[in-house]
Amino acid sequence: MDEQTIKEALISGQTEQLCDSVKDSLKGGETPKAVLDVMIEGMQVVGDRFQKKEIFIPEVLLSARAMTAATDILKPLLVESGMEPLGKVVIGTVLGDLHDIGKNIVGMMLEGNGFEVVNLGRDVAPERFVESVKDTGAKVVGLSSLITTSMPQMKRTIELLEADGLKDSTFVMVGGAPVTQEFADSIGADGYADDATGAVRKVKEMLGIG
């Protein structure tokens, strides 16, 4: 397996080249898990560069989309091999907010790091988040808001999780441009992240994954 080629294709967002390299590696006898591990290393480089402001959202999106396409090749093989995802995460933009680019990047970064992601989309009602947690058994819920008028829906979602007895077994992470650590603390959220890399790190931290 040419690890460097895979990483470079991923980091530069070259979807076709990455997928071809992944297929070649599998044909050459590499395990799906080994290929995924190399791609995760590549996404970590993307995340680090984004945090250092060496690259920006368009570049991250290209890498994330390439990662998603390549992961789609590996998913059925990983299932066959019995590999379990690191965890299941429900994400969505809260009711009253139609922004979803940042939330989608978070979702793709989480998938790229081995998590199963249930992306509910945008303008998601608190009740739907609760239903999804019940249906999927997810241990983490990621709530996104980019406008202040929708931020109370985050608190409402946490209140409904508590009312249904789900809060003790479910971590809630919040994020978005107007959201702060102080706001997260005030509504009883378990975590806050200000970018996709931080979100992945926070999810791992909440679930006790090294």
N, C-alpha and C positions, 0 to 999 in steps of 0.2 A: 504494500500500500504506500502510495506517495503522499505522505502526510502533509508535506509542505504545499503540494499542489492543491489539496483539498482545502487547507486553511486559507491559502491565498485566494482561491476562487470564492470562498465564503466571505472573506473580509472585503473583497472588492465587489461583491454582489453579482458575480457571474453565475447565474442560475444554471444555464445549460452546461457550462464547463464543470460546475460542481456536481450536478447530477450524473454526468458522464464519468467523472472520477469515482463517484460513489459506486456506480454500477461496475466499473472496471475492478474496483477493490473487492467487491463481493464475488465477481467471477474469478478473481485471483485467490479466493479462499479465505478472505478476511471475514470475521464475524460481524454481524450487524452492530453489536455492542461496541466493538473496537472502532468501527467507522464513526458511530455516534459520538464516542468519547473524543475523537479528533475534532469533530465539528463543534462540540461543546467548548473545546479549548479555543477554537477560532472565534466563537461568539463571545468568549470572555475577553479576547483581544479587542473586539468591536466595542464591548461595553466599557472597557478601560479607556479606549481612545475617545469615546463619547463623553465620559466623565471629565477627561482632561481637555475637552473642547477641541480636540484635534480633528474630529469629524462631527457631522451634524445630522439632524433627523433624516434628511433624504438618503444619506449614505447608510444609516442604520436600517432604514426601511428596506433598502436594496438587499442588504445582508440578511435581514430577517426573512424576507420573501424567499431568498435562495435557500436559507436554512429550512423553511417550511416545505419547499418543494422536495428537497433532498430527504427530509425526515419522512415525507409521505412514502418514499420508496422503501424506507427501512421499517416503518410501522408494522406492516403485516409479518415481516420476518422476525421482528422483536417479539410480537405476540406469539408466534409459533415457537420461539425459543423459550417462552415462559418468562421473559423479562417484565417485571412490573414497573410502572412509572414511579417516580420518586414520591408523587402525591397528586391529588386532584385539586384543582383550583377553579373556582367560579369567578368570572370577572364580568364587569359591565359598567356602562356609564349610567348614572342615576337618573331617575325620572325628572323631566324638565330640561335635560341637557342632550344635545344632538352631536356633541364632539366625540370622535372616537379614534383619531390617529394615534394619540399617545397610549390609549388603552390597548389598541391593537398591537403596538410595538411591545408593550409589556407582555401581552399574551404570546406573541411569537418568541420573545426572549425566554419566557418560562418554558414553552415547548422545546425550544432549543437546548434547554438545560435539563430535559428529561421529565418534565411535569406534563400531566394530562390537563388540558385547559378546556373549560366549558365557557365559551364566550357568548354572553347573552345579548350583546350588541349595545345599543344606546337607548336612552329614554326608558330605562328599565324600572318598573315599580318595585318598591320594597317587598311586596308580597311575592313577586316573581323570584327575587333573590332567595327568599326563604323556601319557596317551593323547589328551587333548583338544588339547594343544600339537602333537602329531604330526599329528592329523587336520586341525586348522585352520590351522596355521602361525602361530599367535599369537606375537607378540614380547613380550607382557607377561602375567604371571600374577598375579592378586590373591588373596591368601589371607587369610581373615577368621577370627578366633577371639575369642569373648567369655568363654570359661572357661579357666582356666589348665591344666586337665588335658588339653585338646586342643591346646595350643600346641606340644608336641613333634612333632605331625603336620606343622607348617610346616617344621621342620628336615628331617623325613623326605622331604617333597616335594622340597625342594631337593637332597637327596642322590640321589634317584631321577633328577631332571633331569640331575644331573652324571654319574650312572652311564650314562645313555643318550646322553651327549654333547650334550645340549640346553642346558645352562646357559650356555655361552658366547654363544649366540644368543638367549637368553630372559631378560628382566628379571623378577625376582620382587619384588613389593611386598606388604608385610604390614600388617595393621591390626586394630583391635578394642580394646575397653576395657582389657584387661590387658596389651596389647602396647606395648612402648616402643621407642625408637630403639636403646637399648642391646641389647635382645633381638634386634632386627632385625640389628644388627651381629654379634652373637654366633653367629647361625645362617647368616650369609652372604647375607642378603637384600640386594637392590639398592636397596630403598627402603622407607620407612615413612611412613604418613599417619595422622593422628588424627581426620580427618573427611573427608566426601565431597569438599569443595572442595579440600582438600589432596591427596586421591587423584588428582583430575583434573590438578592442577598437577604432581604427581610423575610421572604417566604421560607428560605432555607433555615434562617435563624429561628423562626417561629416553630418550625417542624423539627428542629434539632438535627438538621442535616449538615454535616461538616463540609 
